[in-house]
Amino acid sequence: MDRHLFPHDLIRAQQQWHDTYRALAVPRPRRTTELRRRLLALSVRIHWHPFWSTPAGRTPAARVELRQRAAEGRTRGAA
């Protein structure tokens, strides 16, 4: 069972962050400037999301769980 109830927009932003990071990680990626700007914008959106100021979001474990859940959703969707 999941410990934290993350807002859907926060989960989606983390998934988009992972997708953008993977797009930059390929050999000789196209649109690198655009991808880097998107990665930065998503990082800011995730870091400053209001969820982190709630009691549930104040623990480091919450950030780890968000990353794991977002990555898990990507691998499940690909299968």
C-alpha contacts under 8 A as a table, 3 or more apart, distances in Angstrom:
res1	aa1	res2	aa2	distance
2	D	5	L	7.41
4	H	56	A	6.77
4	H	62	A	6.86
4	H	65	E	7.88
6	F	10	L	6.67
6	F	11	I	6.67
6	F	51	F	7.52
6	F	66	L	7.55
7	P	10	L	5.39
7	P	11	I	6.56
7	P	51	F	7.51
8	H	11	I	5.17
8	H	12	R	6.09
9	D	12	R	5.05
9	D	13	A	6.05
10	L	13	A	5.10
10	L	14	Q	6.27
10	L	46	I	6.44
10	L	49	H	7.22
11	I	14	Q	5.15
11	I	15	Q	6.23
11	I	66	L	6.81
11	I	69	R	7.81
11	I	70	A	6.06
12	R	15	Q	5.01
12	R	16	Q	6.12
12	R	70	A	7.58
13	A	16	Q	5.05
13	A	17	W	6.08
13	A	42	L	6.28
13	A	45	R	7.45
13	A	46	I	6.61
14	Q	17	W	4.91
14	Q	18	H	6.32
14	Q	42	L	7.57
14	Q	46	I	6.90
14	Q	66	L	7.46
14	Q	67	R	6.74
14	Q	70	A	6.03
15	Q	18	H	5.14
15	Q	19	D	6.26
15	Q	70	A	5.12
15	Q	71	A	6.83
15	Q	73	G	7.95
15	Q	74	R	7.19
16	Q	19	D	4.98
16	Q	20	T	6.05
16	Q	42	L	7.58
17	W	20	T	5.16
17	W	21	Y	6.06
17	W	39	L	5.98
17	W	42	L	5.98
17	W	43	S	7.21
18	H	21	Y	5.07
18	H	22	R	6.16
18	H	70	A	7.94
18	H	71	A	7.31
19	D	22	R	5.18
19	D	23	A	6.24
20	T	23	A	5.01
20	T	24	L	6.38
20	T	35	L	6.31
20	T	38	R	7.32
20	T	39	L	6.19
21	Y	24	L	5.16
21	Y	25	A	6.24
21	Y	35	L	7.98
21	Y	39	L	6.86
22	R	25	A	4.92
22	R	26	V	6.70
23	A	26	V	5.89
23	A	29	P	6.78
23	A	35	L	7.61
24	L	29	P	5.76
24	L	32	T	6.69
24	L	35	L	6.73
24	L	36	R	7.70
25	A	29	P	7.29
26	V	29	P	5.67
29	P	32	T	6.19
31	R	34	E	5.36
31	R	35	L	6.18
32	T	35	L	5.02
32	T	36	R	5.97
33	T	36	R	5.17
33	T	37	R	6.17
34	E	37	R	5.20
34	E	38	R	6.16
35	L	38	R	5.01
35	L	39	L	6.06
36	R	39	L	5.01
36	R	40	L	6.18
37	R	40	L	5.11
37	R	41	A	6.15
38	R	41	A	5.06
38	R	42	L	6.06
39	L	42	L	5.19
39	L	43	S	6.06
40	L	43	S	5.01
40	L	44	V	6.28
41	A	44	V	5.20
41	A	45	R	6.22
42	L	45	R	4.96
42	L	46	I	6.08
43	S	46	I	5.21
43	S	47	H	5.97
44	V	47	H	5.10
44	V	48	W	6.02
45	R	48	W	5.54
45	R	49	H	5.89
46	I	49	H	5.31
47	H	52	W	7.84
48	W	52	W	7.32
49	H	52	W	6.12
50	P	53	S	5.60
50	P	54	T	7.27
51	F	54	T	5.47
51	F	56	A	7.80
51	F	57	G	5.69
52	W	55	P	7.82
52	W	56	A	7.53
52	W	57	G	4.17
52	W	58	R	5.65
53	S	57	G	6.13
53	S	58	R	6.28
54	T	57	G	5.23
54	T	58	R	6.41
55	P	58	R	5.47
55	P	59	T	7.98
56	A	59	T	6.88
56	A	62	A	7.26
57	G	60	P	7.92
57	G	62	A	5.75
57	G	63	R	7.59
58	R	62	A	7.34
59	T	62	A	5.50
59	T	63	R	7.41
60	P	63	R	5.47
60	P	64	V	6.63
61	A	64	V	5.06
61	A	65	E	6.05
62	A	65	E	5.06
62	A	66	L	6.14
63	R	66	L	5.09
63	R	67	R	6.41
64	V	67	R	5.27
64	V	68	Q	6.24
65	E	68	Q	5.03
65	E	69	R	5.93
66	L	69	R	5.16
66	L	70	A	6.07
67	R	70	A	5.21
67	R	71	A	6.16
68	Q	71	A	5.17
68	Q	72	E	5.93
69	R	72	E	4.95
69	R	73	G	6.10
70	A	73	G	5.19
70	A	74	R	6.48
71	A	74	R	5.15
71	A	75	T	6.44
72	E	75	T	5.27
72	E	76	R	6.13
73	G	76	R	5.15
73	G	77	G	6.04
74	R	77	G	5.16
74	R	78	A	6.23
75	T	78	A	5.15
75	T	79	A	6.46
76	R	79	A	5.39
